[in-house]
């Protein structure tokens, strides 16, 4: 049993047969279920945001709430949203030094700052 089986039962299949006893299931983490469901679509995100105030309920009540409030939707892949990293504008010489010295870019930049402060 995985969290995706639970999400599939809540959103796609609506059979309610994946979990017989939700309270004893360690895979059912209400926060994570809400997070994944909210990534399905804008409509699901709005409904999950409204349901977030009920995350302190016991697991069986919360599963029933998710199951009954969210409507059945077509099966599709849920893309996980990640925060995009800001790419630094690093000088090519820093990249060459980091490869040659087998250091990270951050370490080379730190050494560069130390050396330039010593020169002044």
DAZI-V211788 format. One line per field, one symbol per residue. ss: DSSP state (a for helix, b for strand, c for the rest). psi: psi as a letter, one per 40 degrees, with the letter a starting at -180 (. if undefined). Layout:
ss=???
psi=???
//
This chain:
ss=ccaaaaaaaaaaaccccccccaaacccccaaaaaaaaacccaaaaaaaaaaaaaccccaaaaaaaaaaaccccccccccccccccccccccaaaaaaaaaacccaaaaaaaaaaaaaaac
psi=hidddddddddddfdfedhdgddehedghddddddddeedidddddddddedeeeeiidddddddddddhihiihihhhhhihhhhhighidddddddddefiiddddddddddddddd.
//
